[in-house]
Amino acid sequence: MLPLYQPDAQLLATMGFTAYSSPPRQLRYSRPSACGQETIVLYEDGELALLESVNGQLLYSFQGRLASEAELRVLLRQVDWVLQPLAYALTE
């Protein structure tokens, strides 16, 4: 079985996500996007969901499990989410 990976709060904060209240057995982080809201939900069983709300409509992007931070970064690129908005501002 592959090892399960979930991003920690520090990495998500670096990517501009803020923790929000969530139901038991999950953690929810969101950030504004150019046309809506991007949300990452971390489930207690190791699953992860990416949700995007655009113009008031919820779009489902991904739900599953990841093996590494590199896989998370590839996934975020595939759904066209900015990886590290705060890091770019600090290095320019």
C-alpha positions, 0 to 999 in steps of 0.5 A: 500500500502506498503511503498517504500524504496530506499537506500540513497547515503550514504548507497550506498557509504558504499557499494562501489557504486559511483554516475554516470551521468544518464538520468532525473528522475533516479539516477545511482550508479555503482561499479566494481565486480570481473568479471564486473560492478554492477549498481543500478538504482533508479527511481523517481517513487520508482522502483529500478533496479539491472544490472550487466555487465559481460564480456561485456554482460549486465545481468538483475538481478532485477527491482521492488520496495522494502519496507525496507533496510532489503529487499534490503540486502536480494536481494543483497545476492540473486544476490550474490553481496557483501553487504559492502566491505568498512565496512569489511576493516574497521573492520578487 
